[in-house]
Amino acid sequence: MYKLWDALSKMKELKWVELSHSLNNDSPYWAGIPEGSVELSKTVLTGAIRCWSA
């Protein structure tokens, strides 16, 4: 567990660069993705998510 904290301490010393960006249906994408396989700005799941345990 201490290795994790040591790694976190080292990472905090580094400069972080934000590489994410917002996406919408007009955003460019890789042409190899099959047509219709990805839709942005569409709700896929609504309602409560149930968690089942054994």
C-alpha positions in Angstrom: 0.0 0.0 0.0 2.9 2.4 0.7 4.0 2.0 -2.9 0.7 3.5 -4.0 1.2 6.5 -1.8 4.8 6.9 -3.0 3.6 6.8 -6.6 0.9 9.4 -5.8 3.5 11.7 -4.2 5.7 11.5 -7.3 2.8 12.1 -9.6 1.8 15.2 -7.7 5.2 16.7 -8.5 4.6 16.4 -12.3 2.9 18.9 -14.6 -0.4 17.6 -15.7 -1.9 18.4 -19.1 -5.6 18.1 -19.8 -6.1 16.2 -23.1 -9.8 15.6 -23.0 -12.3 17.6 -24.9 -16.1 17.7 -25.2 -17.7 15.6 -28.0 -20.9 16.1 -29.9 -22.4 14.6 -33.1 -20.4 17.0 -35.2 -17.0 16.0 -33.7 -14.5 14.3 -36.0 -14.0 10.5 -35.5 -11.9 7.7 -37.0 -13.4 6.6 -40.3 -13.0 2.9 -39.5 -15.8 3.0 -37.0 -18.9 1.3 -38.6 -21.7 3.6 -39.4 -24.3 3.8 -36.6 -22.2 2.0 -34.0 -21.6 5.2 -32.0 -24.2 7.9 -31.1 -23.3 10.8 -29.0 -25.7 13.0 -27.0 -28.2 10.1 -26.7 -29.4 8.7 -23.4 -28.8 5.0 -23.2 -29.9 4.1 -19.7 -32.5 5.8 -17.6 -33.8 5.1 -14.2 -32.1 3.5 -11.3 -29.2 1.1 -11.7 -29.6 -2.0 -9.7 -26.6 -3.7 -8.0 -26.9 -7.4 -7.4 -24.8 -9.2 -4.9 -24.3 -12.9 -4.4 
